[in-house]
Amino acid sequence: MELSLHNASQKHLKINRHSYFKKILSPPEKLISVILGIVWFALLVTLMIMTRVIFPYTEPKEQIQPSPNTSLKDNNLSSALPCGSCPKEWMSYSHSCYYISGEKKNWIDSLVSCQAKNSSLLYIDSKEEQEFLISLSVFAWTSVFRESRDHPWVWKKDSTFKPKIREVSHVERNCAVLSSSSITAGKCTDLHIYLCKHKLNN
């Protein structure tokens, strides 16, 4: 009696195991698993191909390095920019390239930053150019300055166009700032964005 119960329970266990595995590995579920595996693999391969073909890795372009022997007084920097075209992130107007900084600096640091970009802090050659720059609606340093309120404004050596500088108060303001309406006297220690200019070779 004990033996037959033991045999019966083992048979029951075998039947339960068989039906359990039969349920797990039934043909439709196997087929669906295989199909899902193939689809997943195909999507993975497609994604890899897209990232290589459609969005290829491009190495960053070499940046122009400043010449070690450029001085602050040298406004005619030697050209390292491509002849007749402005570099990426610069805009062009007439025969010049302009760079609008994304950072704010005082006047002297702005002057140095533009020289490091093989250019000059903004100077204006004509009324038309001034109107174009004012239309950009930026508040940025120009290269115009003076020693003190009692001294005249200093322009680029060969500058023939000298726009009027608007005085805003009796406070000592000796560096010129381009605004959305005019060129204004500003404190040289204030922090503003800066505009660099580079004339293209014809």
Buried (B, 14 or more C-beta within 10 A) or exposed (E): EEEEEEEEEEEEEEEEEEEEEEEEEEEEEEEEEEEEEEEEEEEEEEEEEEEEEEEEEEEEEEEBEBBEEBEEEEBEBEBBBEEEEBBEEBEEBEEBBBBBBEEBBBBBBBBBBBBBBBBBBBBBBEEEBBEBBBEBEBBBBBBBBBEEEEEEBBBBEEBEBEBEBEEEEEEEBBBBBBBEEBBBBBBBEBEBBBBBBBBBEE
